[in-house]
Amino acid sequence: QVQLVESGGGLVQPGGSLRLSCAASGSIMLRIINMAWYLQAPGEQRELVAGITSGGRTNYADSVKGRFTISRDNAKNTVVLQMNNLKPEDTAVYYCHVVTLINGDYWGRGTQVTVSS
């Protein structure tokens, strides 16, 4: 069993920044391959924002390239999404997602990000 604890969401004005963090814990044999952040806006499907492999390779949605940065600490099983120059259209619930080697994949409960003046 794996638990994901997300933090860092909130209300910010357009142009502002937020930092989302996700910490994975649970099995002592936890081997995380990929970590990622997804977002889901009201009435929309969940979609990938950014992902990072255990080797540090990253990928981003076109809408966030140049504004968001994903990073991870393999020793601590944490992933961080630094979000800069936020726009109203970034408003959504953001979910942490991890893929493990032998324990399957897991979702966090989500954290609300609201960009509004």
HELIX and SHEET records of a PDB file:
HELIX    1   1 ASP A   62  VAL A   64  5                                   3    
HELIX    2   2 PRO A   88  ASP A   90  5                                   3    
SHEET    1   A 4 VAL A   2  SER A   7  0                                        
SHEET    2   A 4 LEU A  18  GLY A  26 -1                                        
SHEET    3   A 4 THR A  78  MET A  83 -1                                        
SHEET    4   A 4 PHE A  68  ASP A  73 -1                                        
SHEET    1   B 6 GLY A  10  VAL A  12  0                                        
SHEET    2   B 6 THR A 111  VAL A 115  1                                        
SHEET    3   B 6 ALA A  92  THR A 100 -1                                        
SHEET    4   B 6 ILE A  32  GLN A  40 -1                                        
SHEET    5   B 6 GLU A  47  THR A  53 -1                                        
SHEET    6   B 6 THR A  58  TYR A  60 -1                                        
SHEET    1   C 4 GLY A  10  VAL A  12  0                                        
SHEET    2   C 4 THR A 111  VAL A 115  1                                        
SHEET    3   C 4 ALA A  92  THR A 100 -1                                        
SHEET    4   C 4 ASP A 105  TRP A 107 -1                                        
END                                                                             
